[in-house]
């Protein structure tokens, strides 16, 4: 079994610390023996970029996603599934970095433009991917649902980093996020293609958006509804 395969298996098991080691080593060897644009090398790098995302090493993940996306676009169409996967991964890392940066700087007097611009880039990437997925009759429903769910999380990040919008505009954006997330949840949970951690993400995103709605506009969401989603999340986690 190759180092890349071991890293992929460890990542599937959510053992990201060990997965990073094997993926880094696989990448080091592959870059000595094949082109960066080789499909095997690009897939190994994509797995590593996702592992870095899971380890909250967002800047490293973003850098690697940009690199392999550029390599991929030299060889295949923007509508190719590999490109869409790279763009979605890049958007997830951009959104996560922006969210973390916005939280760290939430008490600073000046608007956090860098986080907001990163979240905007993530939104553009995801909307492009979603449009392509929806227009392709061969796209599986879980792929559309996953993109919608990540876009919903991105809209939450935009709300966290946007200090110039009115409270009403922020609430409208969060309601859009809620609709995307709850509408995608069932297809995500039923998909055999998605890993348990990705299904768990859907629960987390929904509860975070509902909590943000109540923070922006108290009593918008009944506490019992948030508690029910938290209960379902905990039951899912216990069953993993």
VEXDREN-2710 file (C-alpha; in Angstrom, 1 decimal):
% VEXDREN-2710
k/r/px/py/pz
1/UNK/0.0/0.0/0.0
2/UNK/1.4/3.4/-1.0
3/UNK/2.0/6.3/1.4
4/UNK/-0.7/8.3/-0.3
5/UNK/-3.2/5.5/0.2
6/UNK/-2.3/5.2/3.9
7/UNK/-2.8/9.0/4.2
8/UNK/-6.2/8.8/2.5
9/UNK/-7.4/6.0/4.8
10/UNK/-6.2/7.8/7.9
11/UNK/-8.0/10.9/6.7
12/UNK/-11.2/8.9/6.1
13/UNK/-10.8/7.8/9.8
14/UNK/-10.5/11.4/10.9
15/UNK/-6.9/10.7/12.1
16/UNK/-5.7/13.9/10.6
17/UNK/-2.4/14.3/12.5
18/UNK/-1.0/11.0/11.2
19/UNK/-2.7/11.5/7.8
20/UNK/-0.8/14.7/7.4
21/UNK/2.5/12.9/7.9
22/UNK/1.8/10.3/5.3
23/UNK/0.3/12.8/2.8
24/UNK/3.3/15.1/3.2
25/UNK/5.7/12.3/2.6
26/UNK/3.8/11.0/-0.3
27/UNK/3.8/14.4/-1.9
28/UNK/7.5/14.8/-1.3
29/UNK/8.2/11.5/-3.2
30/UNK/5.7/12.2/-5.9
31/UNK/7.2/15.6/-6.7
32/UNK/10.5/13.9/-7.3
33/UNK/9.1/11.2/-9.6
34/UNK/6.2/12.8/-11.5
35/UNK/4.7/16.2/-12.6
36/UNK/2.6/18.2/-10.2
37/UNK/-0.1/18.0/-12.8
38/UNK/-0.2/14.2/-12.9
39/UNK/-3.7/13.1/-11.8
40/UNK/-2.2/10.9/-9.0
41/UNK/-0.1/13.8/-7.7
42/UNK/-3.0/16.2/-7.8
43/UNK/-5.3/13.9/-5.9
44/UNK/-2.7/13.2/-3.2
45/UNK/-2.3/17.0/-2.9
46/UNK/-6.1/17.5/-2.7
47/UNK/-6.3/15.0/0.2
48/UNK/-3.4/16.8/1.9
49/UNK/-5.1/20.2/1.5
50/UNK/-8.3/18.8/3.0
51/UNK/-6.3/17.3/5.9
52/UNK/-4.7/20.7/6.5
53/UNK/-8.2/22.2/6.5
54/UNK/-9.3/19.7/9.1
55/UNK/-6.3/20.5/11.3
56/UNK/-7.2/24.2/11.0
57/UNK/-4.0/25.0/9.1
58/UNK/-6.1/27.2/6.8
59/UNK/-3.4/29.3/5.3
60/UNK/-1.4/26.2/4.3
61/UNK/-4.5/24.6/2.9
62/UNK/-5.4/27.7/0.9
63/UNK/-1.9/27.9/-0.6
64/UNK/-2.0/24.2/-1.6
65/UNK/-5.5/24.3/-3.0
66/UNK/-4.6/27.4/-5.2
67/UNK/-1.5/25.5/-6.5
68/UNK/-3.3/22.3/-7.5
69/UNK/-6.3/24.2/-8.9
70/UNK/-4.0/26.2/-11.1
71/UNK/-2.3/22.9/-12.3
72/UNK/-5.7/21.3/-12.8
73/UNK/-7.0/24.2/-14.9
74/UNK/-4.1/23.8/-17.3
75/UNK/-5.3/20.4/-18.4
76/UNK/-9.1/20.2/-18.0
77/UNK/-12.2/22.3/-18.4
78/UNK/-13.6/24.5/-15.6
79/UNK/-16.6/22.3/-15.6
80/UNK/-14.6/19.1/-14.9
81/UNK/-15.5/17.4/-11.6
82/UNK/-11.9/17.6/-10.4
83/UNK/-11.9/21.4/-10.8
84/UNK/-15.2/21.7/-9.0
85/UNK/-13.8/19.6/-6.1
86/UNK/-10.7/21.8/-5.9
87/UNK/-12.7/25.0/-6.0
88/UNK/-15.1/23.7/-3.3
89/UNK/-12.1/22.7/-1.1
90/UNK/-10.5/26.1/-1.6
91/UNK/-13.8/27.9/-0.7
92/UNK/-14.1/25.8/2.5
93/UNK/-10.6/26.8/3.6
94/UNK/-11.1/30.5/2.6
95/UNK/-14.4/30.6/4.5
96/UNK/-12.9/28.9/7.6
97/UNK/-9.9/31.2/7.6
98/UNK/-12.1/34.2/7.3
99/UNK/-14.4/33.0/10.1
100/UNK/-11.4/32.4/12.5
101/UNK/-9.9/35.8/11.6
102/UNK/-13.2/37.6/12.1
103/UNK/-13.6/36.0/15.5
104/UNK/-10.0/36.9/16.5
105/UNK/-10.5/40.6/15.5
106/UNK/-14.1/41.1/16.4
107/UNK/-13.3/43.8/19.0
108/UNK/-11.0/45.8/16.8
109/UNK/-12.4/49.2/15.8
110/UNK/-11.8/49.0/12.1
111/UNK/-13.7/46.6/9.7
112/UNK/-11.9/43.4/9.0
113/UNK/-11.7/43.8/5.2
114/UNK/-9.3/40.9/4.7
115/UNK/-11.6/38.3/6.2
116/UNK/-14.6/39.8/4.3
117/UNK/-12.7/39.6/1.0
118/UNK/-11.8/36.0/1.6
119/UNK/-15.4/35.1/2.4
120/UNK/-16.5/36.9/-0.7
121/UNK/-14.1/34.9/-2.8
122/UNK/-15.3/31.7/-1.2
123/UNK/-18.9/32.7/-2.0
124/UNK/-18.1/33.4/-5.7
125/UNK/-16.3/30.1/-6.0
126/UNK/-19.2/28.2/-4.5
127/UNK/-21.9/29.9/-6.5
128/UNK/-20.0/29.1/-9.7
129/UNK/-19.6/25.5/-8.7
130/UNK/-23.3/25.3/-7.7
131/UNK/-24.4/26.7/-11.0
132/UNK/-22.3/24.2/-12.9
133/UNK/-23.5/21.3/-10.8
134/UNK/-27.1/22.2/-11.2
135/UNK/-26.8/22.6/-14.9
136/UNK/-25.3/19.2/-15.4
137/UNK/-27.9/16.5/-15.5
138/UNK/-25.3/13.9/-14.5
139/UNK/-24.6/15.6/-11.2
140/UNK/-25.6/13.5/-8.2
141/UNK/-27.9/15.1/-5.7
142/UNK/-25.4/14.7/-2.9
143/UNK/-22.9/16.9/-4.8
144/UNK/-25.4/19.7/-5.2
145/UNK/-26.4/19.3/-1.5
146/UNK/-22.8/19.4/-0.3
147/UNK/-22.1/22.6/-2.3
148/UNK/-25.3/24.2/-1.0
149/UNK/-24.4/23.3/2.6
150/UNK/-20.8/24.8/2.3
151/UNK/-22.3/27.9/0.7
152/UNK/-24.7/28.3/3.6
153/UNK/-21.7/28.2/6.0
154/UNK/-19.9/30.7/3.8
155/UNK/-22.9/33.1/4.1
156/UNK/-22.6/32.8/7.9
157/UNK/-18.9/33.8/7.6
158/UNK/-19.8/36.8/5.4
159/UNK/-22.2/37.9/8.2
160/UNK/-19.5/37.5/10.8
161/UNK/-17.0/39.6/8.8
162/UNK/-19.3/42.2/7.3
163/UNK/-19.6/45.2/9.6
164/UNK/-21.2/47.6/7.1
165/UNK/-24.6/45.8/6.4
166/UNK/-27.7/46.8/8.3
167/UNK/-29.1/44.3/10.9
168/UNK/-32.0/43.6/8.4
169/UNK/-29.6/42.7/5.6
170/UNK/-27.5/40.5/7.9
171/UNK/-30.7/38.7/9.0
172/UNK/-31.7/38.2/5.4
173/UNK/-28.3/36.7/4.6
174/UNK/-28.6/34.3/7.6
175/UNK/-32.1/33.3/6.5
176/UNK/-30.7/32.4/3.1
177/UNK/-27.9/30.4/4.8
178/UNK/-30.6/28.6/6.9
179/UNK/-32.6/27.7/3.8
180/UNK/-29.5/26.4/2.0
181/UNK/-28.4/24.3/5.0
182/UNK/-31.7/22.8/6.0
183/UNK/-32.6/22.1/2.4
184/UNK/-29.3/20.2/1.8
185/UNK/-29.3/18.3/5.1
186/UNK/-31.4/15.3/4.2
187/UNK/-29.5/14.5/1.0
188/UNK/-26.2/14.8/2.8
189/UNK/-27.3/12.4/5.6
190/UNK/-28.6/9.9/3.1
191/UNK/-25.5/9.9/0.8
192/UNK/-23.2/6.9/1.0
193/UNK/-20.5/9.0/-0.8
194/UNK/-20.0/11.4/2.1
195/UNK/-17.9/10.6/5.2
196/UNK/-19.3/10.8/8.7
197/UNK/-17.4/13.9/9.4
198/UNK/-19.0/15.7/6.4
199/UNK/-22.4/14.6/7.6
200/UNK/-21.6/15.9/11.1
201/UNK/-20.5/19.2/9.5
202/UNK/-24.1/19.7/8.3
203/UNK/-25.5/19.5/11.9
204/UNK/-22.9/22.0/13.1
205/UNK/-23.5/24.5/10.3
206/UNK/-27.2/24.5/10.9
207/UNK/-26.9/25.0/14.7
208/UNK/-24.3/27.8/14.2
209/UNK/-26.6/29.6/11.7
210/UNK/-29.6/29.3/14.0
211/UNK/-27.6/30.6/16.9
212/UNK/-26.3/33.5/14.8
213/UNK/-29.9/34.4/13.8
214/UNK/-30.9/34.7/17.5
215/UNK/-27.8/36.8/18.2
216/UNK/-28.6/39.2/15.3
217/UNK/-32.3/39.3/16.1
218/UNK/-33.3/37.8/19.5
219/UNK/-36.2/35.3/19.5
220/UNK/-36.1/34.8/15.7
221/UNK/-35.6/31.1/16.3
222/UNK/-37.3/29.3/19.1
223/UNK/-34.8/27.8/21.6
224/UNK/-36.5/24.5/21.4
225/UNK/-35.6/24.3/17.7
226/UNK/-32.0/24.9/18.3
227/UNK/-32.0/22.4/21.1
228/UNK/-33.6/19.8/18.8
229/UNK/-30.8/20.3/16.2
230/UNK/-28.2/20.0/19.0
231/UNK/-29.8/16.9/20.2
232/UNK/-29.7/15.3/16.8
233/UNK/-26.1/16.3/16.4
234/UNK/-25.1/14.7/19.7
235/UNK/-27.0/11.5/18.8
236/UNK/-25.2/11.4/15.5
237/UNK/-21.9/11.9/17.2
238/UNK/-22.6/9.2/19.7
239/UNK/-23.4/6.7/17.0
240/UNK/-20.2/7.4/15.0
END
